[in-house]
Each structure stands twice: as structure tokens, then as C-alpha cells.
């Protein structure tokens, strides 16, 4: 699925399209591919006993997350680990994981 990414910097904003492909999911974990602005992310995201997490093995990134819908917090957290535009692309894609999974059978 395609989605819109928005990077705000003061009064300036930049938009681009991200693409999310859900590879598989269980009630506690998602595996997906995210593409945006020419960068590919293979993500593993899910819940653990204390909250949510995200691993992006092909970028050597891993961290805890807020809820998947909390773009602001997740973007801020990810921007300390990767370029800001990449953090925006990933955080905006995470929002769509639960809805996309609900439309596909569990694997």
C-alpha cells in the first residue's frame, strides 16, 4: 500500500510517497518492507511485555516504540538512529501495519 510522508521543518514541509508491503504477521509481530525516497527497510515490529519495538536489520537499527499510531514520538525516537527523512518514512508506515494486517490472513 502507498501512504504519504510529511517532513516538517519550521514553516517548510516536504512530502513524498512511502510504500508498505506486509510480508507476514502474528498477533504480536509484523514483518514488512517499507520503501521511500529510494531507501528500502526490512522491518520487524511488534509488542513485548513492556511495550512495542522495532528492528530494521538491514540498517542496524533497533529501538522501543510508542503505539504504532504515534508518529511524532516514533519519528523522534528513530531520528536519533537514522536520517530524518528515513525516520519519517518508517514512522508514517508503522501507522498502517495493524489495519493492513486485519485485511490479510495471519501466517
Buried (B, 14 or more C-beta within 10 A) or exposed (E): EEBEBEBEEEEEEEEBEBBBEBEEBEEEEBBBBBBBBEBEBBBBBBBEEEEBBBBBEEBEBEBEBBBBEBBEEBBBBBBEBBEBBBBBBBBBBBBBBEEBBEEEEEE
